Amino acid sequence: MLDSLLGRAELKARIEELEEEKRHLERRLDAESDRRAEAATARQEAEQRVNRLEDRIADLEGRLDAERDDREASLTPRGTEDLRGDRRDEVLARLRSLSTTSEGALTAMVGAGGVGGASAERAPPDSLANDAASPPDRDAVDDAIGDRAALLDDVAPALVCVDDAGLVSVALDPPLAPDPFVEWGEGFRLDPDWFRPPDGLAVALVRSDLFAVGRYDGGSLVDVETVETDVKGRHSKGGFSQARFERRREEQVDGHLDDCRAVLDARDPDRLVLLGERTVLDDLDREPVARAPVDASGDPETALVDAADSFFTTRLTLL
């Protein structure tokens, strides 16, 4: 009764309400803490599972890459052959004989950043070299060849012939390669002028001390003209200093190349293949249809014939 008179009963009731509310909030806090703990545990477990899965994926990807590398490393051509003369014509004739009832024969000139080839390292003309870096549709060629498409990286630039039945799958390196192309047809596209010298084509062999040029007529080099210059080959002890020797030799080589240019200017060939030493091939200031370093020795005319035969040798690769 005294509490009622003094107003304490109401205060006690309020205190009880607040204490009950406090206990309720404490229970909610405990529950929330439990939920947070469970969530943190679940998150940690999820993170651990993600890490395990990532490790597993990385392991599988590593194994896949290793298997692919092993498979590509184990890939080798079914065979290779250098074709020239009658043998070249026979193989090309066999390829041309394939005929499909629909567009089942793929022919593609596949370019590459590097240069592959036969015994002579052939470089395509500048227009082809620029286009070769991005062939029109390499994917179509890769799809036609399948897993063995990786072999093309070692032989490109190359002319690829594949039929849709998988009976034929070969690559050729035509000496006078066309611009990159991809086409399906009823047979393979094999232009004879890509593989053998057409009449009227001029071929020149240039070295620092030797030059020979001729033109093709009926498959043989005719009208051969030669230039030989006595150029010092090495510096002997005593006499001229090394610097004076090099200067003297450079003057002799420059004079030799002037004589070579004069011969080419007088002949003025429509189409020219330049063969010879790397160090002087570009110094003639000519735009040939093809250029290739070759190692040809002997007298000028014999060296020219040997260099031309080497250049017009076609490497056949069985993919």
C-alpha positions in Angstrom: 0.0 0.0 0.0 2.9 2.3 0.8 4.4 1.5 -2.6 1.1 2.6 -4.2 1.0 5.7 -2.2 4.5 6.7 -3.1 4.1 5.7 -6.8 6.7 2.9 -6.5 4.4 0.1 -7.7 4.2 1.7 -11.2 8.0 2.0 -11.3 8.5 -1.6 -10.3 6.1 -2.7 -13.0 8.0 -0.7 -15.5 11.3 -2.1 -14.3 9.9 -5.7 -14.7 8.8 -4.8 -18.3 12.2 -3.4 -19.1 14.0 -6.4 -17.6 11.7 -8.8 -19.6 12.5 -6.7 -22.8 16.2 -6.9 -21.9 16.0 -10.7 -21.5 14.1 -10.9 -24.9 16.8 -8.8 -26.5 19.5 -10.9 -24.9 17.9 -14.0 -26.3 17.7 -12.4 -29.8 21.3 -11.4 -29.5 22.3 -14.9 -28.5 20.4 -16.3 -31.4 21.9 -13.8 -33.8 25.4 -14.6 -32.4 24.6 -18.3 -33.0 23.4 -17.6 -36.5 26.5 -15.5 -37.2 28.8 -18.2 -35.9 27.0 -20.8 -38.0 27.2 -18.4 -41.0 30.9 -17.9 -40.4 31.4 -21.6 -40.1 29.4 -22.2 -43.3 31.3 -19.5 -45.1 34.7 -21.0 -44.0 33.5 -24.4 -45.1 32.4 -23.0 -48.5 35.7 -21.1 -48.9 37.6 -24.3 -48.2 35.4 -26.2 -50.7 36.0 -23.5 -53.3 39.7 -23.7 -52.7 39.7 -27.5 -53.0 37.7 -27.2 -56.2 40.0 -24.6 -57.6 43.0 -26.8 -56.8 41.3 -29.7 -58.4 40.5 -27.7 -61.5 44.1 -26.4 -61.7 45.3 -30.0 -61.4 43.0 -31.2 -64.1 43.9 -28.3 -66.4 47.6 -29.0 -65.8 47.1 -32.6 -66.7 45.1 -31.7 -69.8 47.8 -29.2 -70.9 50.5 -31.8 -70.3 48.5 -34.4 -72.3 48.0 -32.0 -75.1 51.7 -31.0 -75.1 52.7 -34.7 -75.1 50.2 -35.4 -77.9 51.5 -32.5 -80.0 55.1 -33.4 -79.2 54.4 -36.9 -80.3 52.8 -35.8 -83.6 55.0 -36.4 -86.5 54.3 -36.3 -90.2 53.5 -39.7 -91.8 56.3 -39.0 -94.2 58.1 -36.4 -96.2 59.6 -36.3 -99.7 61.4 -33.7 -101.8 59.8 -33.6 -105.2 61.4 -32.5 -108.4 61.1 -33.2 -112.1 59.1 -36.2 -113.2 58.4 -37.3 -109.6 56.9 -33.9 -108.8 54.7 -34.0 -111.9 53.6 -37.5 -111.1 52.5 -36.7 -107.5 50.7 -33.5 -108.6 48.9 -35.6 -111.2 47.7 -38.0 -108.6 46.4 -35.2 -106.4 44.6 -33.7 -109.4 43.0 -37.0 -110.2 40.9 -37.0 -107.0 37.3 -36.1 -107.8 34.4 -35.8 -105.4 30.7 -35.7 -106.3 30.3 -32.6 -104.1 32.6 -29.9 -102.8 34.6 -32.4 -100.7 38.2 -31.3 -101.6 39.8 -28.5 -99.6 42.7 -26.6 -101.0 44.2 -23.9 -98.8 47.4 -21.8 -99.0 48.2 -21.3 -95.3 50.6 -18.6 -94.4 52.8 -18.2 -91.4 55.1 -15.8 -89.7 58.1 -18.0 -90.4 59.3 -19.6 -93.6 59.4 -23.4 -94.1 60.5 -25.2 -97.2 62.8 -27.7 -98.8 66.5 -27.6 -99.0 66.5 -23.9 -100.0 65.0 -21.6 -97.5 62.5 -19.8 -99.6 61.0 -16.4 -98.8 57.8 -15.3 -100.5 57.5 -12.0 -102.2 56.7 -9.1 -99.9 53.0 -9.0 -100.8 52.6 -12.7 -99.8 54.8 -12.3 -96.6 52.5 -9.5 -95.4 49.2 -11.4 -96.1 50.7 -14.7 -94.7 50.7 -13.4 -91.2 46.9 -13.6 -91.1 45.5 -16.3 -93.4 41.9 -15.9 -94.5 40.4 -18.8 -92.6 42.9 -21.1 -90.8 40.1 -22.4 -88.6 38.5 -24.1 -91.6 41.8 -25.8 -92.4 42.3 -26.9 -88.7 38.8 -28.3 -88.6 39.4 -30.3 -91.8 42.7 -31.8 -90.5 41.7 -32.3 -86.9 44.2 -33.0 -84.2 47.1 -33.2 -86.7 46.6 -29.5 -87.6 49.4 -28.7 -85.2 51.8 -30.1 -87.8 51.0 -27.1 -90.1 52.9 -24.8 -87.7 56.1 -26.6 -88.6 55.6 -26.6 -92.4 53.7 -23.4 -93.1 53.6 -21.5 -95.4 52.2 -24.5 -97.2 49.5 -25.5 -99.7 47.2 -27.9 -97.9 45.1 -30.6 -99.7 42.5 -32.5 -97.6 39.4 -34.4 -98.7 36.3 -34.7 -96.5 36.7 -38.5 -96.3 40.2 -38.2 -94.9 41.8 -40.2 -97.8 44.2 -37.4 -98.6 45.9 -35.0 -96.1 49.1 -33.5 -97.4 51.0 -30.2 -97.4 53.2 -28.9 -100.2 55.5 -25.9 -100.3 55.1 -24.5 -103.8 58.2 -22.5 -104.9 56.1 -19.7 -106.4 53.4 -19.7 -103.8 50.1 -17.9 -104.4 48.4 -15.5 -102.0 46.7 -17.2 -99.0 43.3 -18.7 -99.9 40.8 -21.4 -98.7 38.4 -23.1 -101.0 36.3 -26.3 -101.2 35.8 -27.8 -104.6 35.2 -31.1 -106.5 39.0 -31.4 -106.8 42.2 -29.9 -105.6 43.4 -26.6 -107.0 47.1 -27.1 -108.1 48.3 -24.5 -110.6 51.4 -25.9 -112.5 53.1 -22.4 -112.4 53.2 -22.6 -108.6 55.5 -25.6 -108.8 57.6 -25.4 -111.9 59.2 -22.4 -113.7 57.0 -21.0 -116.5 58.6 -20.0 -119.8 60.1 -16.5 -119.6 60.8 -16.6 -115.9 64.2 -15.2 -115.1 66.4 -16.7 -112.3 69.5 -14.9 -111.0 72.2 -16.2 -108.6 74.1 -13.5 -106.9 77.2 -13.9 -104.6 79.7 -11.3 -103.6 82.1 -12.5 -106.3 79.8 -14.3 -108.8 76.6 -13.6 -110.7 74.6 -15.6 -113.2 71.2 -15.0 -114.8 69.1 -17.0 -117.3 65.6 -17.5 -118.3 63.5 -20.6 -118.6 62.4 -22.0 -121.9 60.8 -25.4 -122.1 61.8 -26.2 -118.5 65.5 -25.4 -119.1 67.6 -22.3 -118.3 68.8 -20.6 -121.5 70.5 -17.4 -122.5 72.7 -17.5 -119.4 74.9 -14.5 -118.7 77.6 -14.5 -116.0 79.8 -12.0 -114.1 82.8 -13.0 -112.0 84.8 -10.5 -109.9 88.0 -11.1 -108.0 87.0 -10.2 -104.5 89.4 -10.6 -101.6 88.2 -13.4 -99.4 90.2 -13.1 -96.2 92.8 -10.8 -94.6 96.3 -12.3 -94.4 98.8 -11.3 -91.7 100.9 -8.3 -92.6 100.3 -5.8 -95.3 97.0 -4.0 -95.2 95.5 -3.2 -91.9 92.2 -5.0 -91.1 90.2 -1.8 -91.6 91.8 -1.0 -94.9 91.3 -4.6 -96.0 87.6 -4.5 -95.2 87.2 -1.1 -97.0 89.0 -2.5 -100.0 86.8 -5.6 -100.1 83.6 -3.6 -99.7 84.6 -1.5 -102.7 85.2 -4.6 -104.7 81.8 -6.1 -103.7 80.1 -2.8 -104.5 81.7 -2.7 -107.9 80.6 -6.3 -108.5 77.0 -5.5 -107.6 77.0 -2.5 -110.0 78.0 -4.9 -112.8 75.2 -7.3 -111.7 72.6 -4.4 -111.8 73.8 -3.4 -115.2 73.1 -6.9 -116.5 69.7 -7.0 -115.0 68.9 -3.5 -116.3 69.8 -4.6 -119.8 67.6 -7.7 -119.6 64.8 -6.1 -117.7 62.9 -9.3 -116.9 59.2 -9.2 -116.2 59.4 -11.8 -113.5 62.6 -12.5 -111.6 63.6 -15.1 -108.9 66.6 -14.0 -106.9 68.8 -16.6 -105.2 72.2 -16.4 -103.5 74.0 -15.1 -100.4 72.0 -13.5 -97.7 74.4 -10.6 -97.4 73.9 -9.4 -101.0 70.4 -10.5 -102.0 68.8 -7.3 -100.9 71.5 -5.1 -102.3 70.4 -5.5 -105.9 67.4 -3.2 -105.3 65.0 -5.5 -107.3 61.5 -6.6 -106.5 61.5 -10.3 -107.4 58.5 -12.7 -107.3 60.6 -14.8 -104.9 63.8 -14.5 -103.0 65.8 -17.3 -101.3 69.3 -17.8 -99.8 71.0 -20.8 -101.3 74.4 -22.4 -101.0 75.5 -22.9 -104.6 79.2 -23.3 -105.5 81.1 -24.1 -108.7 81.4 -22.2 -111.9 78.7 -19.5 -112.5 76.5 -21.5 -114.9 76.6 -24.7 -113.0 76.0 -22.9 -109.7 72.9 -21.1 -111.3 71.4 -24.5 -112.5 72.0 -26.1 -109.1 70.5 -23.1 -107.2 67.4 -23.1 -109.5 66.9 -26.9 -109.1 67.1 -26.5 -105.4 64.6 -23.7 -105.4 62.1 -25.5 -107.6 62.2 -28.6 -105.4 58.9 -29.0 -103.6 58.7 -30.6 -100.1 55.7 -33.0 -99.7 54.6 -33.6 -96.1 52.0 -36.3 -95.3 50.0 -34.8 -92.4 
